[in-house]
């Protein structure tokens, strides 16, 4: 299976777990239904902005969608440094 197919399958499974039809998911994401169908079938590649947006809507990590982990949990948000403080 290609990465595009794996990502599409994970999007489809998560959408279904949330109880959304493709049409409902298209409305929530603002992605046209035909495009969403092609993404889920692994026939359409995506820009990283779209991967991030889909991960946010599905409440999963981008690493999960991109097959870098099998854990769908989104990462915990780290507090941002204040006043330009240096990080680590």
N, CA and C atoms as a LAMMPS dump frame, in Angstrom:
ITEM: TIMESTEP
0
ITEM: NUMBER OF ATOMS
264
ITEM: BOX BOUNDS ff ff ff
-5.0000000000000000e+02 5.0000000000000000e+02
-5.0000000000000000e+02 5.0000000000000000e+02
-5.0000000000000000e+02 5.0000000000000000e+02
ITEM: ATOMS id mol type element x y z
1 1 1 N 0.842 -1.184 0
2 1 2 C 0 0 0
3 1 3 C 0.885 1.244 0
4 2 1 N 0.51 2.227 -0.778
5 2 2 C 1.279 3.465 -0.837
6 2 3 C 0.912 4.363 0.348
7 3 1 N 1.745 5.344 0.614
8 3 2 C 1.473 6.298 1.689
9 3 3 C 0.153 7.02 1.437
10 4 1 N -0.108 7.378 0.208
11 4 2 C -1.361 8.051 -0.14
12 4 3 C -2.566 7.168 0.212
13 5 1 N -2.47 5.871 -0.065
14 5 2 C -3.553 4.943 0.251
15 5 3 C -3.718 4.761 1.759
16 6 1 N -2.604 4.646 2.469
17 6 2 C -2.656 4.496 3.925
18 6 3 C -3.291 5.72 4.561
19 7 1 N -2.855 6.892 4.138
20 7 2 C -3.404 8.146 4.677
21 7 3 C -4.894 8.223 4.393
22 8 1 N -5.309 7.917 3.182
23 8 2 C -6.722 7.942 2.817
24 8 3 C -7.539 6.971 3.642
25 9 1 N -7.002 5.788 3.854
26 9 2 C -7.699 4.775 4.646
27 9 3 C -7.848 5.221 6.1
28 10 1 N -6.825 5.831 6.642
29 10 2 C -6.895 6.309 8.021
30 10 3 C -7.894 7.462 8.159
31 11 1 N -7.934 8.315 7.169
32 11 2 C -8.925 9.401 7.171
33 11 3 C -10.327 8.805 7.117
34 12 1 N -10.539 7.853 6.22
35 12 2 C -11.851 7.224 6.073
36 12 3 C -12.284 6.532 7.359
37 13 1 N -11.381 5.753 7.961
38 13 2 C -11.721 5.037 9.196
39 13 3 C -12.084 5.995 10.321
40 14 1 N -11.311 7.072 10.455
41 14 2 C -11.582 8.027 11.534
42 14 3 C -12.9 8.763 11.281
43 15 1 N -13.139 9.14 10.036
44 15 2 C -14.402 9.798 9.685
45 15 3 C -15.573 8.895 10.054
46 16 1 N -15.477 7.635 9.703
47 16 2 C -16.549 6.693 10
48 16 3 C -16.712 6.48 11.512
49 17 1 N -15.59 6.439 12.233
50 17 2 C -15.652 6.286 13.69
51 17 3 C -16.371 7.47 14.331
52 18 1 N -16.26 8.635 13.711
53 18 2 C -16.938 9.825 14.214
54 18 3 C -18.395 9.887 13.756
55 19 1 N -18.792 8.942 12.909
56 19 2 C -20.175 8.857 12.466
57 19 3 C -20.56 9.814 11.356
58 20 1 N -19.564 10.317 10.608
59 20 2 C -19.829 11.266 9.534
60 20 3 C -19.885 10.555 8.188
61 21 1 N -20.821 10.978 7.345
62 21 2 C -20.811 10.555 5.949
63 21 3 C -19.747 11.393 5.236
64 22 1 N -19.418 11.007 4.018
65 22 2 C -18.47 11.819 3.257
66 22 3 C -19.037 13.209 3.007
67 23 1 N -20.33 13.296 2.773
68 23 2 C -20.95 14.592 2.524
69 23 3 C -20.873 15.489 3.772
70 24 1 N -21.139 14.914 4.95
71 24 2 C -21.037 15.685 6.191
72 24 3 C -19.6 16.12 6.435
73 25 1 N -18.678 15.213 6.196
74 25 2 C -17.26 15.512 6.39
75 25 3 C -16.808 16.608 5.431
76 26 1 N -17.314 16.575 4.208
77 26 2 C -16.983 17.61 3.228
78 26 3 C -17.44 18.979 3.725
79 27 1 N -18.633 19.042 4.311
80 27 2 C -19.119 20.318 4.85
81 27 3 C -18.259 20.809 5.993
82 28 1 N -17.886 19.905 6.893
83 28 2 C -17.077 20.28 8.061
84 28 3 C -15.696 20.776 7.636
85 29 1 N -15.106 20.118 6.652
86 29 2 C -13.741 20.457 6.242
87 29 3 C -13.674 21.542 5.182
88 30 1 N -14.766 21.743 4.451
89 30 2 C -14.743 22.694 3.351
90 30 3 C -14.072 22.143 2.107
91 31 1 N -13.816 20.838 2.1
92 31 2 C -13.207 20.176 0.946
93 31 3 C -14.34 19.607 0.089
94 32 1 N -14.347 19.864 -1.206
95 32 2 C -15.409 19.324 -2.046
96 32 3 C -15.507 17.797 -1.922
97 33 1 N -16.746 17.307 -1.919
98 33 2 C -16.991 15.875 -1.774
99 33 3 C -16.183 15.017 -2.758
100 34 1 N -16.15 15.338 -4.061
101 34 2 C -15.371 14.492 -4.983
102 34 3 C -13.884 14.432 -4.621
103 35 1 N -13.343 15.549 -4.165
104 35 2 C -11.931 15.577 -3.765
105 35 3 C -11.719 14.705 -2.543
106 36 1 N -12.609 14.814 -1.586
107 36 2 C -12.523 14.004 -0.376
108 36 3 C -12.607 12.513 -0.705
109 37 1 N -13.477 12.161 -1.605
110 37 2 C -13.603 10.766 -2.024
111 37 3 C -12.299 10.262 -2.63
112 38 1 N -11.683 11.081 -3.483
113 38 2 C -10.401 10.685 -4.099
114 38 3 C -9.299 10.571 -3.051
115 39 1 N -9.309 11.451 -2.043
116 39 2 C -8.315 11.379 -0.966
117 39 3 C -8.486 10.066 -0.212
118 40 1 N -9.724 9.743 0.163
119 40 2 C -9.979 8.528 0.922
120 40 3 C -9.642 7.263 0.135
121 41 1 N -9.74 7.318 -1.167
122 41 2 C -9.413 6.159 -2
123 41 3 C -7.937 6.136 -2.424
124 42 1 N -7.151 7.086 -1.923
125 42 2 C -5.729 7.106 -2.236
126 42 3 C -5.421 7.539 -3.648
127 43 1 N -6.348 8.246 -4.273
128 43 2 C -6.176 8.684 -5.654
129 43 3 C -5.764 10.147 -5.762
130 44 1 N -5.744 10.846 -4.63
131 44 2 C -5.46 12.291 -4.626
132 44 3 C -4.385 12.576 -3.582
133 45 1 N -3.324 13.243 -3.99
134 45 2 C -2.318 13.668 -3.019
135 45 3 C -2.775 14.976 -2.389
136 46 1 N -2.117 15.351 -1.29
137 46 2 C -2.518 16.562 -0.567
138 46 3 C -1.301 17.402 -0.214
139 47 1 N -1.528 18.699 -0.125
140 47 2 C -0.518 19.599 0.418
141 47 3 C -0.49 19.429 1.925
142 48 1 N 0.621 19.76 2.537
143 48 2 C 0.727 19.546 3.986
144 48 3 C -0.27 20.383 4.771
145 49 1 N -0.679 21.532 4.244
146 49 2 C -1.682 22.334 4.95
147 49 3 C -3.008 21.568 5.078
148 50 1 N -3.35 20.839 4.039
149 50 2 C -4.588 20.059 4.066
150 50 3 C -4.458 18.879 5.028
151 51 1 N -3.29 18.247 5.08
152 51 2 C -3.071 17.142 6.019
153 51 3 C -3.248 17.651 7.445
154 52 1 N -2.678 18.808 7.737
155 52 2 C -2.797 19.402 9.07
156 52 3 C -4.256 19.725 9.38
157 53 1 N -4.966 20.318 8.428
158 53 2 C -6.368 20.675 8.64
159 53 3 C -7.222 19.431 8.876
160 54 1 N -6.996 18.377 8.113
161 54 2 C -7.753 17.145 8.309
162 54 3 C -7.441 16.508 9.656
163 55 1 N -6.18 16.505 10.038
164 55 2 C -5.801 15.959 11.345
165 55 3 C -6.498 16.726 12.465
166 56 1 N -6.567 18.045 12.344
167 56 2 C -7.242 18.861 13.361
168 56 3 C -8.724 18.521 13.451
169 57 1 N -9.401 18.428 12.31
170 57 2 C -10.839 18.127 12.297
171 57 3 C -11.102 16.722 12.847
172 58 1 N -10.229 15.775 12.511
173 58 2 C -10.412 14.391 12.952
174 58 3 C -9.874 14.139 14.357
175 59 1 N -9.197 15.136 14.928
176 59 2 C -8.592 15.042 16.257
177 59 3 C -7.598 13.881 16.351
178 60 1 N -6.717 13.837 15.353
179 60 2 C -5.624 12.866 15.321
180 60 3 C -4.336 13.616 15.004
181 61 1 N -3.22 12.946 15.157
182 61 2 C -1.945 13.583 14.819
183 61 3 C -1.665 13.441 13.325
184 62 1 N -0.879 14.355 12.814
185 62 2 C -0.453 14.23 11.418
186 62 3 C 0.438 13 11.267
187 63 1 N 1.204 12.678 12.29
188 63 2 C 2.038 11.472 12.234
189 63 3 C 1.187 10.227 12.04
190 64 1 N 0.016 10.202 12.652
191 64 2 C -0.89 9.061 12.466
192 64 3 C -1.36 8.999 11.012
193 65 1 N -1.801 10.122 10.469
194 65 2 C -2.266 10.127 9.084
195 65 3 C -1.156 9.751 8.117
196 66 1 N 0.075 10.126 8.439
197 66 2 C 1.206 9.878 7.547
198 66 3 C 1.915 8.561 7.846
199 67 1 N 1.279 7.705 8.659
200 67 2 C 1.776 6.368 8.97
201 67 3 C 3.119 6.356 9.698
202 68 1 N 3.379 7.401 10.476
203 68 2 C 4.619 7.445 11.261
204 68 3 C 4.408 6.882 12.655
205 69 1 N 3.124 6.69 13.031
206 69 2 C 2.764 6.073 14.301
207 69 3 C 1.396 5.424 14.138
208 70 1 N 1.132 4.439 14.967
209 70 2 C -0.191 3.813 14.967
210 70 3 C -1.09 4.417 16.04
211 71 1 N -0.544 5.361 16.817
212 71 2 C -1.313 6.029 17.866
213 71 3 C -1.989 7.26 17.264
214 72 1 N -3.323 7.257 17.19
215 72 2 C -4.004 8.393 16.576
216 72 3 C -4.079 9.638 17.453
217 73 1 N -3.75 9.515 18.734
218 73 2 C -3.899 10.651 19.655
219 73 3 C -3.078 11.846 19.193
220 74 1 N -3.706 13.014 19.155
221 74 2 C -2.939 14.208 18.783
222 74 3 C -1.931 14.532 19.873
223 75 1 N -0.822 15.161 19.517
224 75 2 C 0.185 15.5 20.533
225 75 3 C -0.372 16.524 21.514
226 76 1 N 0.127 16.441 22.723
227 76 2 C -0.261 17.445 23.717
228 76 3 C 0.378 18.77 23.342
229 77 1 N -0.361 19.828 23.53
230 77 2 C 0.146 21.163 23.19
231 77 3 C 1.147 21.601 24.244
232 78 1 N 2.303 22.04 23.797
233 78 2 C 3.319 22.569 24.702
234 78 3 C 3.106 24.072 24.841
235 79 1 N 3.305 24.583 26.041
236 79 2 C 3.166 26.04 26.183
237 79 3 C 4.247 26.745 25.381
238 80 1 N 3.875 27.832 24.78
239 80 2 C 4.852 28.608 23.995
240 80 3 C 5.644 29.51 24.93
241 81 1 N 6.934 29.707 24.618
242 81 2 C 7.739 30.604 25.455
243 81 3 C 7.212 32.029 25.368
244 82 1 N 7.286 32.73 26.467
245 82 2 C 6.812 34.114 26.487
246 82 3 C 7.964 35.09 26.325
247 83 1 N 7.663 36.238 25.805
248 83 2 C 8.615 37.335 25.689
249 83 3 C 9.892 36.958 24.963
250 84 1 N 9.769 36.132 23.953
251 84 2 C 10.926 35.788 23.142
252 84 3 C 11.967 34.94 23.848
253 85 1 N 11.594 34.271 24.921
254 85 2 C 12.546 33.442 25.665
255 85 3 C 13.054 32.316 24.773
256 86 1 N 14.303 31.983 24.906
257 86 2 C 14.919 30.926 24.117
258 86 3 C 14.389 29.584 24.583
259 87 1 N 14.288 28.65 23.636
260 87 2 C 13.841 27.305 23.952
261 87 3 C 15.039 26.386 23.949
262 88 1 N 15.13 25.572 25.007
263 88 2 C 16.082 24.496 25.199
264 88 3 C 17.412 24.705 24.678
